[in-house]
Amino acid sequence: MIDKVFNKTISKQFEFDEEVASVFDDMLERSVPFYKQMQKLSISFANNFLKDNSYVYDLGCSTASTLIELSKNSSFKLNLVGIDNSNAMLDHASKKANAFGVNIKLLNDDIFNVELKNASVVFSNYTLQFIRPINREKLVKKIYDSLEVGGVFIFSEKLVSQDSFLNKQFIDEYYSFKKAQGYSEFEIAQKREALENVLIPYTEEENKKMIKDAGFKHCETLFRWVNFATFIAIK
């Protein structure tokens, strides 16, 4: 379905409800620059750290696209676990996984309540930015503790710049991208208002410091487009 969620006046903050879930795949591709390329790159790198029976977690898995694509593009038999606190998202994830014949354990819960263990790979695509900063570092430490030695955390985040002038240019460039995808200025403004104080981005440097403080031995930026980036961190 085509994303038309914000073509009307909003009455609440952004949430991953049924209305959003029903158009989420279209929303991602039209709202996140180079989303498919980022996903393909993440899966390609993840495969270098996998073996048969590896555990792979996707935190904030939404409609399970990443785990489904990983299953389709990996030669290993994997234990796939998707975690999300939105029932609506997981309903769509379950239908998609069944349609593609992919076995994924889907858990409807808060990430902090779920035990993560023996992971070879943990994905988190545009999820940390929705975790309050006071808890974000705790979650990254939990991810670190869940990984096997040599395992990886692959995550994508929206960024802010430390320079206010550049940050405005980043936002302007991103809005130009969204307009080119067919979103109106009204829709763009409505979504920005709905996300105010819900999505709290870090700078690239803050993300890497958070990773280092959790104990990871190395972190690289795999991909970046203006204010969107994908990172890989090795335990």
N, C-alpha and C positions, 0 to 999 in steps of 0.2 A: 504493500500500500504506500501511497505517496504521503509524505509528511506535510500535514496542514495544521498541526497542533497549535501553532502560534499565529494563525491568520485571523484570530479573534482576540478581543481584550482578555487578558489573563485575570484570574481572581485568586490565584494562590501561587506559592513558590513552586519551583520545578520539583517534580517527583516522578519516579519510574512506575507510573500507574498503567492501567490497561490502554488508555489512549496513546500514551507514549510507546508502550511495548508493541502495539499493533503496527507502528510505522518505524520502529527503532532501526531496523537495518537500512532503510532509506535515509533516515536522519543521520546515521553515522557516515554513510558514503557522501552525503551532500554537505555535512557540517564539519567533518574532520578531513583536512587536506591529505591526500595520498593514503587514505585509510587502508585500502586493499594492499597497496605496496608495503606499508608498514607491517601489516599482518603477515604477508608472505615472507618478509625479511625476518620477522620474529620467529616464525615457524622453521625457517631454514636454519637459523642459529640454534634454536631449541633442539633440533634433531642431532646436533653435534654432541649433546650432553645426555642422550637417551640410550637406553638398552631395553631388551625385553623385560616386561613387567615393571618398568619405571612408573612411579607415581607422578602425575602432572596435575597441578591445581590451577584453576582460573578463578581469581578472586573478583567478584563483581562480574560474573560471566555473561550477564544479560541473556541474549538468545543463543548462547553457546557457539557462536560462529567460529571463534578461534579454536576451540577443542575439536569441532567437527572438521575444520580444515586441516588441523594437525593430524587427525586420524586418517584423513584421505591422502595425506602427503608424508606419511611415515611408514617405514617398513617394519616397525616394532609393534609388538603387542603391548598396549599401554593401559594403565589404570588411570582413567580420566575422571576428575572430580571438578564439578562446577558449583560455585557457591554464590548465592545472591539472596538479598533480603526482600526481593520483589516477587511475589507469587505470579504476577502477570507476566514478568519476563521469563520465569521458569516454565510457565505453561507453553509459551512459544518455543522455548528451548527444547522442551520434551518432544513437541510435535516435529521440530526440525531434525532432532537427533533420530527419531523413529523413521522419518522420511528418508534419511541418508543411511540408515542401518548402522548407526554409531552408538555404541554402548557407553553412556556417560552417567555417572552417579551425580544427581542434581540435589543439592541441599539448600533448602529455604531457611536461612538463618543469618544472624549477625556473624560477620567474619570472626569477631573476637570470641564467639562461643564455640567455634568449630576447632577440633583438634587437627592440626596439620602435622604430618610426620613422614619421614623417609622420602622426601620429595627430591626428584631430580631437576624438575623445572617448576617454577611458579610464575604464572602470568598475572598481570594486573594492568588492564588496559583502560586508562582514564577512570580509575577507581580511587586512587589515593587522594586525588584532588577533592573528593567528596567527604573525606574523613577529616574531622576537625584537627587542626594542627596539634592540639594538646595530646591527641591519641595517635597521630600519624606515625611518630617515631616508635611508639609501642608496637604498632602493627608491623612495621618494617623489621623490628627486632624479632617479632614472632615468626615472620617469614624466614629470617636468617636462621633461627633455631630449628625450623622445620626441614631445612635443606640438608641433604647429604653433603659431605665435604666434596667440593668440585661441582656442586650443583649450581644452578643459575636462577636468578630472579630477573625476568624480562618485563619491563613496565613502560607504559606510555603515559604522558602527562601534558596538559596544557601549561604553558609557561608565562611568566611575566619577566620583564627586563628590569634590571637595576637602574637603568637610565630612563627617566620619565619621557624624554623626547622620543627615544627609540621605542618605548613601550606604546606610545600613541601611534607611531608608524606601524608597529606590529598589528595593532587593533584595526587600523585603517586597511591594511593589506588583507587581513583576514575577512573583514566585511566585504571587501571587493570580491574575494573568493566566493563568499556565500551568495552574493548577488549574482555572480556568474553561474551558480548552481540553481538559480531560479527563485531564491528567497527574496521577498520584498523588504524594503527598509522597515516597514511596520513589523513584519515577522521577526526580523533581526533584533529590533528594539524590544519587542515583547519577550523574546527568549532571554535577552541580556538581563532584563528586569527580573524575570522569574528565577534566574540563576544567582542573582545578587545575594551574597552571604551564604550561598549553598555550595557553590564551586569556589574553592580558595586555592589558587595556584601558587606554586613556589617558582623561584628562579632556577635556572639550570644548575647553578652553583649550590643552591640550598638543597636541591634533590640529591646531588652527589655527596654533599656533606652528611645528609641524613643516612645515606647508604654506608658511608665510611664509619660513622658513629655506631652503626648497628653491628659492625664487625666484618663486613665484606672486604675481601682483599683487593678487589679491583672493580672499577665501574667505568664503562665507556658509553658515549652517546652513539647509538647505532644509526640514528636517522633524525634529522631535524628539518622542519619547514617553518621558518619564522617563529611562531610561538607554540609549536607542537613538536614534541620530541619523544623518541623511544630510546630507552637505556637498557644495558645488560650489565648485571652485577654478578660476580663470581664469588662463591664462598670458598 
